[in-house]
């Protein structure tokens, strides 16, 4: 399972793979792997 989050509505959910549409708001191409605060810190530092 992958932790995912919709960039549009910030809805978070788990799926085996990334769906085309957000199951909450129905927008397409808004789903990204969910990033924790630590992920953001790692990105800033690299
Ligand atoms: Zn959404």
mmCIF file of the protein (N, C-alpha, C, O) and its ligand, coordinates in Angstrom:
data_MODEL
# 
_entry.id   MODEL 
# 
loop_
_entity.id 
_entity.type 
_entity.pdbx_number_of_molecules 
1 polymer     1 
2 non-polymer 1 
# 
_entity_poly.entity_id                      1 
_entity_poly.type                           'polypeptide(L)' 
_entity_poly.nstd_linkage                   no 
_entity_poly.nstd_monomer                   no 
_entity_poly.pdbx_seq_one_letter_code       
;(UNK)(UNK)(UNK)(UNK)(UNK)(UNK)(UNK)(UNK)(UNK)(UNK)(UNK)(UNK)(UNK)(UNK)(UNK)(UNK)
(UNK)(UNK)(UNK)(UNK)(UNK)(UNK)(UNK)(UNK)(UNK)(UNK)(UNK)(UNK)(UNK)(UNK)(UNK)(UNK)
(UNK)(UNK)(UNK)(UNK)(UNK)(UNK)(UNK)(UNK)(UNK)(UNK)(UNK)(UNK)(UNK)(UNK)
;
_entity_poly.pdbx_seq_one_letter_code_can   XXXXXXXXXXXXXXXXXXXXXXXXXXXXXXXXXXXXXXXXXXXXXX 
_entity_poly.pdbx_strand_id                 A 
# 
loop_
_entity_poly_seq.entity_id 
_entity_poly_seq.num 
_entity_poly_seq.mon_id 
_entity_poly_seq.hetero 
1 1  UNK n 
1 2  UNK n 
1 3  UNK n 
1 4  UNK n 
1 5  UNK n 
1 6  UNK n 
1 7  UNK n 
1 8  UNK n 
1 9  UNK n 
1 10 UNK n 
1 11 UNK n 
1 12 UNK n 
1 13 UNK n 
1 14 UNK n 
1 15 UNK n 
1 16 UNK n 
1 17 UNK n 
1 18 UNK n 
1 19 UNK n 
1 20 UNK n 
1 21 UNK n 
1 22 UNK n 
1 23 UNK n 
1 24 UNK n 
1 25 UNK n 
1 26 UNK n 
1 27 UNK n 
1 28 UNK n 
1 29 UNK n 
1 30 UNK n 
1 31 UNK n 
1 32 UNK n 
1 33 UNK n 
1 34 UNK n 
1 35 UNK n 
1 36 UNK n 
1 37 UNK n 
1 38 UNK n 
1 39 UNK n 
1 40 UNK n 
1 41 UNK n 
1 42 UNK n 
1 43 UNK n 
1 44 UNK n 
1 45 UNK n 
1 46 UNK n 
# 
loop_
_struct_asym.id 
_struct_asym.entity_id 
A 1 
B 2 
# 
loop_
_chem_comp.id 
_chem_comp.type 
_chem_comp.mon_nstd_flag 
UNK 'L-peptide linking' . 
ZN  non-polymer         . 
# 
_pdbx_entity_nonpoly.entity_id   2 
_pdbx_entity_nonpoly.name        ? 
_pdbx_entity_nonpoly.comp_id     ZN 
# 
_pdbx_nonpoly_scheme.asym_id         B 
_pdbx_nonpoly_scheme.entity_id       2 
_pdbx_nonpoly_scheme.mon_id          ZN 
_pdbx_nonpoly_scheme.ndb_seq_num     1 
_pdbx_nonpoly_scheme.pdb_seq_num     101 
_pdbx_nonpoly_scheme.auth_seq_num    101 
_pdbx_nonpoly_scheme.pdb_mon_id      ZN 
_pdbx_nonpoly_scheme.auth_mon_id     ZN 
_pdbx_nonpoly_scheme.pdb_strand_id   A 
_pdbx_nonpoly_scheme.pdb_ins_code    . 
# 
loop_
_atom_site.group_PDB 
_atom_site.id 
_atom_site.type_symbol 
_atom_site.label_atom_id 
_atom_site.label_alt_id 
_atom_site.label_comp_id 
_atom_site.label_asym_id 
_atom_site.label_entity_id 
_atom_site.label_seq_id 
_atom_site.pdbx_PDB_ins_code 
_atom_site.Cartn_x 
_atom_site.Cartn_y 
_atom_site.Cartn_z 
_atom_site.occupancy 
_atom_site.B_iso_or_equiv 
_atom_site.pdbx_formal_charge 
_atom_site.auth_seq_id 
_atom_site.auth_comp_id 
_atom_site.auth_asym_id 
_atom_site.auth_atom_id 
_atom_site.pdbx_PDB_model_num 
ATOM   1   N  N  . UNK A 1 1  ? 0.841   -1.195 0.000   1.00 0.00 ? 1   UNK A N  1 
ATOM   2   C  CA . UNK A 1 1  ? 0.000   0.000  0.000   1.00 0.00 ? 1   UNK A CA 1 
ATOM   3   C  C  . UNK A 1 1  ? 0.880   1.250  0.000   1.00 0.00 ? 1   UNK A C  1 
ATOM   4   O  O  . UNK A 1 1  ? 1.960   1.278  0.591   1.00 0.00 ? 1   UNK A O  1 
ATOM   5   N  N  . UNK A 1 2  ? 0.388   2.266  -0.673  1.00 0.00 ? 2   UNK A N  1 
ATOM   6   C  CA . UNK A 1 2  ? 1.105   3.525  -0.749  1.00 0.00 ? 2   UNK A CA 1 
ATOM   7   C  C  . UNK A 1 2  ? 0.264   4.604  -0.075  1.00 0.00 ? 2   UNK A C  1 
ATOM   8   O  O  . UNK A 1 2  ? -0.944  4.693  -0.293  1.00 0.00 ? 2   UNK A O  1 
ATOM   9   N  N  . UNK A 1 3  ? 0.899   5.395  0.719   1.00 0.00 ? 3   UNK A N  1 
ATOM   10  C  CA . UNK A 1 3  ? 0.194   6.537  1.303   1.00 0.00 ? 3   UNK A CA 1 
ATOM   11  C  C  . UNK A 1 3  ? 0.103   7.637  0.257   1.00 0.00 ? 3   UNK A C  1 
ATOM   12  O  O  . UNK A 1 3  ? 1.108   8.061  -0.313  1.00 0.00 ? 3   UNK A O  1 
ATOM   13  N  N  . UNK A 1 4  ? -1.121  8.092  0.017   1.00 0.00 ? 4   UNK A N  1 
ATOM   14  C  CA . UNK A 1 4  ? -1.345  9.083  -1.025  1.00 0.00 ? 4   UNK A CA 1 
ATOM   15  C  C  . UNK A 1 4  ? -2.092  10.281 -0.473  1.00 0.00 ? 4   UNK A C  1 
ATOM   16  O  O  . UNK A 1 4  ? -2.774  10.199 0.549   1.00 0.00 ? 4   UNK A O  1 
ATOM   17  N  N  . UNK A 1 5  ? -1.948  11.390 -1.170  1.00 0.00 ? 5   UNK A N  1 
ATOM   18  C  CA . UNK A 1 5  ? -2.662  12.590 -0.760  1.00 0.00 ? 5   UNK A CA 1 
ATOM   19  C  C  . UNK A 1 5  ? -3.063  13.383 -1.993  1.00 0.00 ? 5   UNK A C  1 
ATOM   20  O  O  . UNK A 1 5  ? -2.303  13.482 -2.957  1.00 0.00 ? 5   UNK A O  1 
ATOM   21  N  N  . UNK A 1 6  ? -4.263  13.945 -1.953  1.00 0.00 ? 6   UNK A N  1 
ATOM   22  C  CA . UNK A 1 6  ? -4.751  14.807 -3.028  1.00 0.00 ? 6   UNK A CA 1 
ATOM   23  C  C  . UNK A 1 6  ? -4.232  16.219 -2.801  1.00 0.00 ? 6   UNK A C  1 
ATOM   24  O  O  . UNK A 1 6  ? -4.377  16.787 -1.718  1.00 0.00 ? 6   UNK A O  1 
ATOM   25  N  N  . UNK A 1 7  ? -3.625  16.773 -3.844  1.00 0.00 ? 7   UNK A N  1 
ATOM   26  C  CA . UNK A 1 7  ? -3.102  18.142 -3.717  1.00 0.00 ? 7   UNK A CA 1 
ATOM   27  C  C  . UNK A 1 7  ? -4.219  19.170 -3.685  1.00 0.00 ? 7   UNK A C  1 
ATOM   28  O  O  . UNK A 1 7  ? -4.048  20.272 -3.164  1.00 0.00 ? 7   UNK A O  1 
ATOM   29  N  N  . UNK A 1 8  ? -5.370  18.798 -4.251  1.00 0.00 ? 8   UNK A N  1 
ATOM   30  C  CA . UNK A 1 8  ? -6.482  19.739 -4.339  1.00 0.00 ? 8   UNK A CA 1 
ATOM   31  C  C  . UNK A 1 8  ? -7.200  19.898 -2.995  1.00 0.00 ? 8   UNK A C  1 
ATOM   32  O  O  . UNK A 1 8  ? -7.401  21.013 -2.514  1.00 0.00 ? 8   UNK A O  1 
ATOM   33  N  N  . UNK A 1 9  ? -7.582  18.766 -2.401  1.00 0.00 ? 9   UNK A N  1 
ATOM   34  C  CA . UNK A 1 9  ? -8.395  18.831 -1.185  1.00 0.00 ? 9   UNK A CA 1 
ATOM   35  C  C  . UNK A 1 9  ? -7.661  18.306 0.043   1.00 0.00 ? 9   UNK A C  1 
ATOM   36  O  O  . UNK A 1 9  ? -8.193  18.331 1.153   1.00 0.00 ? 9   UNK A O  1 
ATOM   37  N  N  . UNK A 1 10 ? -6.420  17.824 -0.166  1.00 0.00 ? 10  UNK A N  1 
ATOM   38  C  CA . UNK A 1 10 ? -5.590  17.307 0.928   1.00 0.00 ? 10  UNK A CA 1 
ATOM   39  C  C  . UNK A 1 10 ? -6.131  16.038 1.573   1.00 0.00 ? 10  UNK A C  1 
ATOM   40  O  O  . UNK A 1 10 ? -5.709  15.675 2.671   1.00 0.00 ? 10  UNK A O  1 
ATOM   41  N  N  . UNK A 1 11 ? -7.060  15.361 0.906   1.00 0.00 ? 11  UNK A N  1 
ATOM   42  C  CA . UNK A 1 11 ? -7.579  14.095 1.391   1.00 0.00 ? 11  UNK A CA 1 
ATOM   43  C  C  . UNK A 1 11 ? -6.473  13.043 1.357   1.00 0.00 ? 11  UNK A C  1 
ATOM   44  O  O  . UNK A 1 11 ? -5.781  12.896 0.350   1.00 0.00 ? 11  UNK A O  1 
ATOM   45  N  N  . UNK A 1 12 ? -6.311  12.319 2.450   1.00 0.00 ? 12  UNK A N  1 
ATOM   46  C  CA . UNK A 1 12 ? -5.259  11.312 2.536   1.00 0.00 ? 12  UNK A CA 1 
ATOM   47  C  C  . UNK A 1 12 ? -5.861  9.919  2.586   1.00 0.00 ? 12  UNK A C  1 
ATOM   48  O  O  . UNK A 1 12 ? -6.884  9.699  3.235   1.00 0.00 ? 12  UNK A O  1 
ATOM   49  N  N  . UNK A 1 13 ? -5.220  8.975  1.894   1.00 0.00 ? 13  UNK A N  1 
ATOM   50  C  CA . UNK A 1 13 ? -5.737  7.615  1.830   1.00 0.00 ? 13  UNK A CA 1 
ATOM   51  C  C  . UNK A 1 13 ? -4.628  6.664  1.402   1.00 0.00 ? 13  UNK A C  1 
ATOM   52  O  O  . UNK A 1 13 ? -3.564  7.084  0.949   1.00 0.00 ? 13  UNK A O  1 
ATOM   53  N  N  . UNK A 1 14 ? -4.906  5.370  1.558   1.00 0.00 ? 14  UNK A N  1 
ATOM   54  C  CA . UNK A 1 14 ? -3.949  4.336  1.159   1.00 0.00 ? 14  UNK A CA 1 
ATOM   55  C  C  . UNK A 1 14 ? -4.507  3.540  -0.010  1.00 0.00 ? 14  UNK A C  1 
ATOM   56  O  O  . UNK A 1 14 ? -5.675  3.150  0.005   1.00 0.00 ? 14  UNK A O  1 
ATOM   57  N  N  . UNK A 1 15 ? -3.684  3.297  -1.020  1.00 0.00 ? 15  UNK A N  1 
ATOM   58  C  CA . UNK A 1 15 ? -4.075  2.478  -2.166  1.00 0.00 ? 15  UNK A CA 1 
ATOM   59  C  C  . UNK A 1 15 ? -2.866  1.669  -2.603  1.00 0.00 ? 15  UNK A C  1 
ATOM   60  O  O  . UNK A 1 15 ? -1.728  2.076  -2.366  1.00 0.00 ? 15  UNK A O  1 
ATOM   61  N  N  . UNK A 1 16 ? -3.105  0.507  -3.249  1.00 0.00 ? 16  UNK A N  1 
ATOM   62  C  CA . UNK A 1 16 ? -1.971  -0.269 -3.771  1.00 0.00 ? 16  UNK A CA 1 
ATOM   63  C  C  . UNK A 1 16 ? -1.229  0.500  -4.857  1.00 0.00 ? 16  UNK A C  1 
ATOM   64  O  O  . UNK A 1 16 ? -0.021  0.328  -5.019  1.00 0.00 ? 16  UNK A O  1 
ATOM   65  N  N  . UNK A 1 17 ? -1.936  1.346  -5.603  1.00 0.00 ? 17  UNK A N  1 
ATOM   66  C  CA . UNK A 1 17 ? -1.273  2.170  -6.608  1.00 0.00 ? 17  UNK A CA 1 
ATOM   67  C  C  . UNK A 1 17 ? -2.007  3.498  -6.731  1.00 0.00 ? 17  UNK A C  1 
ATOM   68  O  O  . UNK A 1 17 ? -3.108  3.669  -6.208  1.00 0.00 ? 17  UNK A O  1 
ATOM   69  N  N  . UNK A 1 18 ? -1.379  4.432  -7.430  1.00 0.00 ? 18  UNK A N  1 
ATOM   70  C  CA . UNK A 1 18 ? -1.929  5.781  -7.524  1.00 0.00 ? 18  UNK A CA 1 
ATOM   71  C  C  . UNK A 1 18 ? -3.110  5.810  -8.500  1.00 0.00 ? 18  UNK A C  1 
ATOM   72  O  O  . UNK A 1 18 ? -2.956  5.466  -9.672  1.00 0.00 ? 18  UNK A O  1 
ATOM   73  N  N  . UNK A 1 19 ? -4.274  6.217  -8.026  1.00 0.00 ? 19  UNK A N  1 
ATOM   74  C  CA . UNK A 1 19 ? -5.433  6.324  -8.922  1.00 0.00 ? 19  UNK A CA 1 
ATOM   75  C  C  . UNK A 1 19 ? -5.373  7.597  -9.748  1.00 0.00 ? 19  UNK A C  1 
ATOM   76  O  O  . UNK A 1 19 ? -4.670  8.544  -9.395  1.00 0.00 ? 19  UNK A O  1 
ATOM   77  N  N  . UNK A 1 20 ? -6.110  7.616  -10.845 1.00 0.00 ? 20  UNK A N  1 
ATOM   78  C  CA . UNK A 1 20 ? -6.137  8.813  -11.694 1.00 0.00 ? 20  UNK A CA 1 
ATOM   79  C  C  . UNK A 1 20 ? -6.897  9.942  -11.030 1.00 0.00 ? 20  UNK A C  1 
ATOM   80  O  O  . UNK A 1 20 ? -6.567  11.117 -11.195 1.00 0.00 ? 20  UNK A O  1 
ATOM   81  N  N  . UNK A 1 21 ? -7.926  9.569  -10.272 1.00 0.00 ? 21  UNK A N  1 
ATOM   82  C  CA . UNK A 1 21 ? -8.785  10.593 -9.696  1.00 0.00 ? 21  UNK A CA 1 
ATOM   83  C  C  . UNK A 1 21 ? -8.804  10.500 -8.183  1.00 0.00 ? 21  UNK A C  1 
ATOM   84  O  O  . UNK A 1 21 ? -8.638  9.423  -7.611  1.00 0.00 ? 21  UNK A O  1 
ATOM   85  N  N  . UNK A 1 22 ? -9.004  11.624 -7.551  1.00 0.00 ? 22  UNK A N  1 
ATOM   86  C  CA . UNK A 1 22 ? -9.179  11.652 -6.111  1.00 0.00 ? 22  UNK A CA 1 
ATOM   87  C  C  . UNK A 1 22 ? -10.539 11.051 -5.764  1.00 0.00 ? 22  UNK A C  1 
ATOM   88  O  O  . UNK A 1 22 ? -11.553 11.460 -6.330  1.00 0.00 ? 22  UNK A O  1 
ATOM   89  N  N  . UNK A 1 23 ? -10.576 10.078 -4.834  1.00 0.00 ? 23  UNK A N  1 
ATOM   90  C  CA . UNK A 1 23 ? -11.850 9.472  -4.460  1.00 0.00 ? 23  UNK A CA 1 
ATOM   91  C  C  . UNK A 1 23 ? -12.735 10.402 -3.650  1.00 0.00 ? 23  UNK A C  1 
ATOM   92  O  O  . UNK A 1 23 ? -13.914 10.116 -3.440  1.00 0.00 ? 23  UNK A O  1 
ATOM   93  N  N  . UNK A 1 24 ? -12.189 11.485 -3.206  1.00 0.00 ? 24  UNK A N  1 
ATOM   94  C  CA . UNK A 1 24 ? -12.949 12.421 -2.374  1.00 0.00 ? 24  UNK A CA 1 
ATOM   95  C  C  . UNK A 1 24 ? -13.532 13.572 -3.200  1.00 0.00 ? 24  UNK A C  1 
ATOM   96  O  O  . UNK A 1 24 ? -14.743 13.791 -3.185  1.00 0.00 ? 24  UNK A O  1 
ATOM   97  N  N  . UNK A 1 25 ? -12.672 14.310 -3.922  1.00 0.00 ? 25  UNK A N  1 
ATOM   98  C  CA . UNK A 1 25 ? -13.152 15.474 -4.669  1.00 0.00 ? 25  UNK A CA 1 
ATOM   99  C  C  . UNK A 1 25 ? -13.328 15.181 -6.152  1.00 0.00 ? 25  UNK A C  1 
ATOM   100 O  O  . UNK A 1 25 ? -13.926 15.982 -6.871  1.00 0.00 ? 25  UNK A O  1 
ATOM   101 N  N  . UNK A 1 26 ? -12.808 14.027 -6.630  1.00 0.00 ? 26  UNK A N  1 
ATOM   102 C  CA . UNK A 1 26 ? -13.039 13.634 -8.018  1.00 0.00 ? 26  UNK A CA 1 
ATOM   103 C  C  . UNK A 1 26 ? -12.132 14.309 -9.029  1.00 0.00 ? 26  UNK A C  1 
ATOM   104 O  O  . UNK A 1 26 ? -12.254 14.046 -10.225 1.00 0.00 ? 26  UNK A O  1 
ATOM   105 N  N  . UNK A 1 27 ? -11.236 15.162 -8.592  1.00 0.00 ? 27  UNK A N  1 
ATOM   106 C  CA . UNK A 1 27 ? -10.300 15.810 -9.505  1.00 0.00 ? 27  UNK A CA 1 
ATOM   107 C  C  . UNK A 1 27 ? -9.272  14.795 -10.004 1.00 0.00 ? 27  UNK A C  1 
ATOM   108 O  O  . UNK A 1 27 ? -8.871  13.893 -9.269  1.00 0.00 ? 27  UNK A O  1 
ATOM   109 N  N  . UNK A 1 28 ? -8.854  14.950 -11.246 1.00 0.00 ? 28  UNK A N  1 
ATOM   110 C  CA . UNK A 1 28 ? -7.843  14.059 -11.793 1.00 0.00 ? 28  UNK A CA 1 
ATOM   111 C  C  . UNK A 1 28 ? -6.471  14.707 -11.747 1.00 0.00 ? 28  UNK A C  1 
ATOM   112 O  O  . UNK A 1 28 ? -6.340  15.931 -11.716 1.00 0.00 ? 28  UNK A O  1 
ATOM   113 N  N  . UNK A 1 29 ? -5.446  13.853 -11.743 1.00 0.00 ? 29  UNK A N  1 
ATOM   114 C  CA . UNK A 1 29 ? -4.055  14.315 -11.735 1.00 0.00 ? 29  UNK A CA 1 
ATOM   115 C  C  . UNK A 1 29 ? -3.719  15.194 -10.535 1.00 0.00 ? 29  UNK A C  1 
ATOM   116 O  O  . UNK A 1 29 ? -2.919  16.124 -10.644 1.00 0.00 ? 29  UNK A O  1 
ATOM   117 N  N  . UNK A 1 30 ? -4.321  14.902 -9.410  1.00 0.00 ? 30  UNK A N  1 
ATOM   118 C  CA . UNK A 1 30 ? -3.992  15.657 -8.203  1.00 0.00 ? 30  UNK A CA 1 
ATOM   119 C  C  . UNK A 1 30 ? -3.398  14.757 -7.132  1.00 0.00 ? 30  UNK A C  1 
ATOM   120 O  O  . UNK A 1 30 ? -3.047  15.231 -6.051  1.00 0.00 ? 30  UNK A O  1 
ATOM   121 N  N  . UNK A 1 31 ? -3.280  13.470 -7.416  1.00 0.00 ? 31  UNK A N  1 
ATOM   122 C  CA . UNK A 1 31 ? -2.853  12.507 -6.403  1.00 0.00 ? 31  UNK A CA 1 
ATOM   123 C  C  . UNK A 1 31 ? -1.340  12.348 -6.409  1.00 0.00 ? 31  UNK A C  1 
ATOM   124 O  O  . UNK A 1 31 ? -0.733  12.065 -7.442  1.00 0.00 ? 31  UNK A O  1 
ATOM   125 N  N  . UNK A 1 32 ? -0.756  12.532 -5.265  1.00 0.00 ? 32  UNK A N  1 
ATOM   126 C  CA . UNK A 1 32 ? 0.681   12.357 -5.105  1.00 0.00 ? 32  UNK A CA 1 
ATOM   127 C  C  . UNK A 1 32 ? 0.948   11.503 -3.885  1.00 0.00 ? 32  UNK A C  1 
ATOM   128 O  O  . UNK A 1 32 ? 0.132   11.464 -2.965  1.00 0.00 ? 32  UNK A O  1 
ATOM   129 N  N  . UNK A 1 33 ? 2.099   10.808 -3.862  1.00 0.00 ? 33  UNK A N  1 
ATOM   130 C  CA . UNK A 1 33 ? 2.482   10.109 -2.638  1.00 0.00 ? 33  UNK A CA 1 
ATOM   131 C  C  . UNK A 1 33 ? 2.535   11.097 -1.483  1.00 0.00 ? 33  UNK A C  1 
ATOM   132 O  O  . UNK A 1 33 ? 3.053   12.207 -1.609  1.00 0.00 ? 33  UNK A O  1 
ATOM   133 N  N  . UNK A 1 34 ? 1.991   10.666 -0.366  1.00 0.00 ? 34  UNK A N  1 
ATOM   134 C  CA . UNK A 1 34 ? 1.926   11.529 0.801   1.00 0.00 ? 34  UNK A CA 1 
ATOM   135 C  C  . UNK A 1 34 ? 3.318   11.788 1.347   1.00 0.00 ? 34  UNK A C  1 
ATOM   136 O  O  . UNK A 1 34 ? 4.112   10.863 1.519   1.00 0.00 ? 34  UNK A O  1 
ATOM   137 N  N  . UNK A 1 35 ? 3.607   13.049 1.618   1.00 0.00 ? 35  UNK A N  1 
ATOM   138 C  CA . UNK A 1 35 ? 4.916   13.407 2.156   1.00 0.00 ? 35  UNK A CA 1 
ATOM   139 C  C  . UNK A 1 35 ? 4.786   13.802 3.618   1.00 0.00 ? 35  UNK A C  1 
ATOM   140 O  O  . UNK A 1 35 ? 3.910   14.578 4.002   1.00 0.00 ? 35  UNK A O  1 
ATOM   141 N  N  . UNK A 1 36 ? 5.647   13.268 4.389   1.00 0.00 ? 36  UNK A N  1 
ATOM   142 C  CA . UNK A 1 36 ? 5.690   13.659 5.788   1.00 0.00 ? 36  UNK A CA 1 
ATOM   143 C  C  . UNK A 1 36 ? 6.551   14.901 5.939   1.00 0.00 ? 36  UNK A C  1 
ATOM   144 O  O  . UNK A 1 36 ? 7.224   15.317 4.996   1.00 0.00 ? 36  UNK A O  1 
ATOM   145 N  N  . UNK A 1 37 ? 6.530   15.476 7.095   1.00 0.00 ? 37  UNK A N  1 
ATOM   146 C  CA . UNK A 1 37 ? 7.372   16.636 7.347   1.00 0.00 ? 37  UNK A CA 1 
ATOM   147 C  C  . UNK A 1 37 ? 8.846   16.293 7.135   1.00 0.00 ? 37  UNK A C  1 
ATOM   148 O  O  . UNK A 1 37 ? 9.626   17.116 6.655   1.00 0.00 ? 37  UNK A O  1 
ATOM   149 N  N  . UNK A 1 38 ? 9.208   15.078 7.499   1.00 0.00 ? 38  UNK A N  1 
ATOM   150 C  CA . UNK A 1 38 ? 10.601  14.670 7.330   1.00 0.00 ? 38  UNK A CA 1 
ATOM   151 C  C  . UNK A 1 38 ? 10.980  14.632 5.856   1.00 0.00 ? 38  UNK A C  1 
ATOM   152 O  O  . UNK A 1 38 ? 12.113  14.965 5.508   1.00 0.00 ? 38  UNK A O  1 
ATOM   153 N  N  . UNK A 1 39 ? 10.067  14.238 4.992   1.00 0.00 ? 39  UNK A N  1 
ATOM   154 C  CA . UNK A 1 39 ? 10.351  14.225 3.566   1.00 0.00 ? 39  UNK A CA 1 
ATOM   155 C  C  . UNK A 1 39 ? 10.671  15.625 3.066   1.00 0.00 ? 39  UNK A C  1 
ATOM   156 O  O  . UNK A 1 39 ? 11.602  15.809 2.281   1.00 0.00 ? 39  UNK A O  1 
ATOM   157 N  N  . UNK A 1 40 ? 9.914   16.601 3.510   1.00 0.00 ? 40  UNK A N  1 
ATOM   158 C  CA . UNK A 1 40 ? 10.158  17.975 3.089   1.00 0.00 ? 40  UNK A CA 1 
ATOM   159 C  C  . UNK A 1 40 ? 11.526  18.451 3.562   1.00 0.00 ? 40  UNK A C  1 
ATOM   160 O  O  . UNK A 1 40 ? 12.249  19.128 2.832   1.00 0.00 ? 40  UNK A O  1 
ATOM   161 N  N  . UNK A 1 41 ? 11.862  18.093 4.774   1.00 0.00 ? 41  UNK A N  1 
ATOM   162 C  CA . UNK A 1 41 ? 13.172  18.483 5.319   1.00 0.00 ? 41  UNK A CA 1 
ATOM   163 C  C  . UNK A 1 41 ? 14.284  17.878 4.481   1.00 0.00 ? 41  UNK A C  1 
ATOM   164 O  O  . UNK A 1 41 ? 15.266  18.549 4.165   1.00 0.00 ? 41  UNK A O  1 
ATOM   165 N  N  . UNK A 1 42 ? 14.128  16.604 4.120   1.00 0.00 ? 42  UNK A N  1 
ATOM   166 C  CA . UNK A 1 42 ? 15.143  15.941 3.309   1.00 0.00 ? 42  UNK A CA 1 
ATOM   167 C  C  . UNK A 1 42 ? 15.299  16.644 1.954   1.00 0.00 ? 42  UNK A C  1 
ATOM   168 O  O  . UNK A 1 42 ? 16.416  16.809 1.464   1.00 0.00 ? 42  UNK A O  1 
ATOM   169 N  N  . UNK A 1 43 ? 14.189  17.052 1.357   1.00 0.00 ? 43  UNK A N  1 
ATOM   170 C  CA . UNK A 1 43 ? 14.250  17.704 0.049   1.00 0.00 ? 43  UNK A CA 1 
ATOM   171 C  C  . UNK A 1 43 ? 14.956  19.057 0.127   1.00 0.00 ? 43  UNK A C  1 
ATOM   172 O  O  . UNK A 1 43 ? 15.735  19.412 -0.757  1.00 0.00 ? 43  UNK A O  1 
ATOM   173 N  N  . UNK A 1 44 ? 14.684  19.786 1.165   1.00 0.00 ? 44  UNK A N  1 
ATOM   174 C  CA . UNK A 1 44 ? 15.297  21.106 1.325   1.00 0.00 ? 44  UNK A CA 1 
ATOM   175 C  C  . UNK A 1 44 ? 16.805  20.983 1.475   1.00 0.00 ? 44  UNK A C  1 
ATOM   176 O  O  . UNK A 1 44 ? 17.563  21.808 0.964   1.00 0.00 ? 44  UNK A O  1 
ATOM   177 N  N  . UNK A 1 45 ? 17.225  19.949 2.178   1.00 0.00 ? 45  UNK A N  1 
ATOM   178 C  CA . UNK A 1 45 ? 18.647  19.815 2.485   1.00 0.00 ? 45  UNK A CA 1 
ATOM   179 C  C  . UNK A 1 45 ? 19.459  19.264 1.321   1.00 0.00 ? 45  UNK A C  1 
ATOM   180 O  O  . UNK A 1 45 ? 20.684  19.389 1.315   1.00 0.00 ? 45  UNK A O  1 
ATOM   181 N  N  . UNK A 1 46 ? 18.805  18.659 0.338   1.00 0.00 ? 46  UNK A N  1 
ATOM   182 C  CA . UNK A 1 46 ? 19.571  18.082 -0.767  1.00 0.00 ? 46  UNK A CA 1 
ATOM   183 C  C  . UNK A 1 46 ? 19.678  19.043 -1.942  1.00 0.00 ? 46  UNK A C  1 
ATOM   184 O  O  . UNK A 1 46 ? 20.291  18.712 -2.957  1.00 0.00 ? 46  UNK A O  1 
HETATM 185 ZN ZN . ZN  B 2 .  ? -9.174  15.540 -3.705  1.00 0.00 ? 101 ZN  A ZN 1 
# 
